[in-house]
Amino acid sequence: MSLTILALLVSSHVLGDVIFTSYRLAIRKRNAGLLPQALYIGYHAAVHAALAGSLLFLFGGPWWQAALFILVLHFLIDFVRCRVEITMFGAGRLYVKRSELFAWVSGKPVDRAKMNLRNLWPWLLIHLADQGSHLASLIVVTLLLYPTGGMGGAS
């Protein structure tokens, strides 16, 4: 497996989740209606696919196949996560906002009751399963499309 390819895919994933996902989009991905939710998750997955495809294009190889795999896999993983969160925490809301997570990690939680590990563990398990699934999907894409680690596959 090419660690360079995997690093590019992980970098594009971080960019897509941290830089290119707004609070508004995160809320809309948790819409109770299936069609609006699918549209927003589809948009989010397309951003991930475009970022990954663009980075891989610079290095050659089957960039468009990787982008297509990432589009489908990212959509499925986020759809399942958002449906689980809607069931557990309610539609149209985030249980833990990015700012709350950063405050908690730095040891300065604003809402100590909410960010108590006893109350936080269901969200943490969902988040770890989600991010673990994304990482596994990126590893699968790397192994399938770049099995020798080379950068010059079919394009």
C-alpha positions as CSV (number, residue, x, y, z in Angstrom):
1,M,0.0,0.0,0.0
2,S,1.3,3.4,-0.8
3,L,1.5,5.5,2.3
4,T,1.7,8.6,0.1
5,I,-1.7,7.9,-1.5
6,L,-3.2,7.1,1.9
7,A,-1.7,10.3,3.3
8,L,-3.3,12.3,0.5
9,L,-6.7,10.7,1.0
10,V,-6.6,11.3,4.8
11,S,-5.5,14.9,4.2
12,S,-8.4,15.4,1.8
13,H,-10.8,13.8,4.3
14,V,-9.6,16.2,7.1
15,L,-10.0,19.2,4.8
16,G,-13.5,18.1,3.8
17,D,-14.6,17.5,7.3
18,V,-12.9,20.4,9.1
19,I,-12.4,23.2,6.6
20,F,-15.1,22.6,4.0
21,T,-18.0,21.6,6.3
22,S,-19.9,24.4,7.9
23,Y,-22.1,24.3,10.9
24,R,-25.1,24.9,8.7
25,L,-24.2,21.9,6.5
26,A,-23.7,19.7,9.5
27,I,-27.1,20.6,10.8
28,R,-28.8,20.1,7.4
29,K,-27.2,16.7,7.0
30,R,-29.2,15.7,10.1
31,N,-32.6,16.7,8.5
32,A,-35.5,14.5,9.4
33,G,-36.6,14.2,5.8
34,L,-34.8,11.6,3.8
35,L,-34.6,13.5,0.5
36,P,-33.3,16.8,1.9
37,Q,-30.9,14.8,4.1
38,A,-29.7,12.8,1.1
39,L,-29.1,16.0,-0.9
40,Y,-27.0,17.6,1.8
41,I,-25.0,14.4,2.5
42,G,-24.6,14.0,-1.3
43,Y,-23.2,17.5,-1.5
44,H,-20.8,16.8,1.4
45,A,-19.7,13.5,-0.1
46,A,-19.1,15.3,-3.5
47,V,-16.9,17.8,-1.8
48,H,-14.8,14.9,-0.4
49,A,-14.7,13.2,-3.8
50,A,-13.6,16.4,-5.5
51,L,-10.9,17.1,-2.9
52,A,-9.5,13.5,-3.1
53,G,-9.8,13.4,-6.8
54,S,-8.0,16.7,-7.2
55,L,-5.1,15.7,-5.0
56,L,-4.7,12.3,-6.6
57,F,-4.9,13.9,-10.1
58,L,-1.8,15.8,-9.3
59,F,0.0,12.6,-8.8
60,G,-1.5,10.5,-11.6
61,G,-3.1,7.2,-11.4
62,P,-6.8,6.3,-11.3
63,W,-7.9,9.5,-9.6
64,W,-11.5,9.5,-11.0
65,Q,-12.2,5.9,-9.8
66,A,-10.9,6.9,-6.4
67,A,-13.1,9.9,-6.4
68,L,-16.2,7.8,-7.4
69,F,-15.4,5.2,-4.7
70,I,-15.0,8.0,-2.1
71,L,-18.3,9.7,-3.2
72,V,-20.3,6.5,-2.7
73,L,-18.6,5.3,0.5
74,H,-18.6,8.7,2.2
75,F,-22.2,9.1,1.4
76,L,-23.2,5.7,2.8
77,I,-21.1,6.2,6.0
78,D,-22.4,9.7,6.7
79,F,-26.0,8.7,5.9
80,V,-25.9,5.9,8.5
81,R,-24.2,8.1,11.1
82,C,-26.7,10.9,10.6
83,R,-29.7,8.5,10.8
84,V,-28.3,7.0,14.1
85,E,-27.8,10.5,15.5
86,I,-31.3,11.6,14.5
87,T,-32.7,8.6,16.3
88,M,-30.6,9.2,19.4
89,F,-30.4,13.0,19.7
90,G,-33.1,14.4,17.5
91,A,-33.3,15.9,14.0
92,G,-31.7,19.1,12.9
93,R,-29.1,19.4,15.7
94,L,-25.6,18.4,16.6
95,Y,-25.1,16.7,19.9
96,V,-21.5,18.0,20.1
97,K,-20.4,21.1,18.2
98,R,-16.8,21.4,17.0
99,S,-16.1,24.2,19.5
100,E,-17.5,22.2,22.4
101,L,-15.2,19.3,21.4
102,F,-12.1,21.5,21.2
103,A,-13.0,23.0,24.6
104,W,-13.5,19.6,26.1
105,V,-10.2,18.3,24.7
106,S,-8.4,21.3,26.1
107,G,-9.9,20.7,29.5
108,K,-12.2,23.7,29.6
109,P,-15.7,22.4,28.7
110,V,-18.4,25.1,28.8
111,D,-21.2,22.7,29.6
112,R,-19.7,20.3,32.1
113,A,-22.9,18.2,32.5
114,K,-23.2,17.6,28.7
115,M,-19.5,17.0,28.2
116,N,-19.2,14.6,31.1
117,L,-17.9,11.3,29.8
118,R,-20.9,9.5,31.2
119,N,-23.2,11.6,29.0
120,L,-20.7,11.8,26.1
121,W,-19.9,8.2,25.5
122,P,-22.8,7.4,23.0
123,W,-21.7,10.3,20.8
124,L,-18.0,9.3,21.2
125,L,-18.8,5.8,20.1
126,I,-20.8,7.0,17.1
127,H,-18.0,9.4,16.1
128,L,-15.2,6.8,16.5
129,A,-17.2,4.3,14.4
130,D,-17.8,7.0,11.8
131,Q,-14.2,8.1,11.5
132,G,-12.9,4.5,11.7
133,S,-15.2,3.6,8.8
134,H,-14.0,6.5,6.8
135,L,-10.3,5.5,7.5
136,A,-11.1,1.9,6.6
137,S,-12.7,3.1,3.3
138,L,-9.7,5.1,2.4
139,I,-7.4,2.2,3.1
140,V,-9.7,0.0,0.9
141,V,-9.6,2.6,-1.9
142,T,-5.8,2.8,-1.7
143,L,-5.4,-1.0,-1.7
144,L,-7.8,-1.5,-4.6
145,L,-6.6,1.3,-6.9
146,Y,-2.9,1.6,-5.9
147,P,-2.0,-2.0,-5.0
148,T,1.7,-1.7,-5.8
149,G,1.9,1.8,-4.3
150,G,2.7,3.3,-7.7
151,M,1.5,6.7,-8.7
152,G,1.2,6.1,-12.5
153,G,-1.7,3.7,-12.9
154,A,-4.5,4.0,-15.5
155,S,-6.1,7.4,-15.8
